Amino acid sequence: MKLRVLIRLKPGILDVQGAAVQRALAGLGFADLRDLRVGKLIEIDVDAATPGAARQRVDEMCRKLLANTILEDYTIEAIEAERLAPR
């Protein structure tokens, strides 16, 4: 089963990388941005008996390594196989 994990800084945590990108975009003429935050997108293909088991396994991966749960929130969603193909 293919799953997508979106990892973002929790609200209230200063996003230094997002602020730098926002400043750079403003310098390029995109000054109408109110806010910009940078996160991580990870796509994982898990061999599991059920969708619930796959989600549970990926949740464990997030808690143990992929996300810093003190500073970051994450969401897990199922994705379709064709969405993994490059554009």
Secondary structure as the mmCIF struct_conf table of DSSP 4:
data_model
#
loop_
_struct_conf.conf_type_id
_struct_conf.id
_struct_conf.beg_label_comp_id
_struct_conf.beg_label_asym_id
_struct_conf.beg_label_seq_id
_struct_conf.end_label_comp_id
_struct_conf.end_label_asym_id
_struct_conf.end_label_seq_id
STRN STRN1 LYS A 2 LEU A 9
HELX_LH_PP_P HELX_LH_PP_P1 LYS A 10 LYS A 10
TURN_TY1_P TURN_TY1_P1 PRO A 11 GLY A 12
BEND BEND1 ILE A 13 ILE A 13
HELX_RH_AL_P HELX_RH_AL_P1 VAL A 16 GLY A 27
TURN_TY1_P TURN_TY1_P2 LEU A 28 GLY A 29
TURN_TY1_P TURN_TY1_P3 ALA A 31 ASP A 32
BEND BEND2 ARG A 34 ARG A 34
STRN STRN2 LYS A 40 ASP A 45
BEND BEND3 ALA A 49 THR A 50
HELX_RH_AL_P HELX_RH_AL_P2 PRO A 51 MET A 61
HELX_RH_PI_P HELX_RH_PI_P1 CYS A 62 LEU A 66
TURN_TY1_P TURN_TY1_P4 THR A 69 LEU A 71
STRN STRN3 GLU A 72 ALA A 78
HELX_RH_3T_P HELX_RH_3T_P1 ALA A 81 LEU A 84
BEND BEND4 ALA A 85 ALA A 85
#
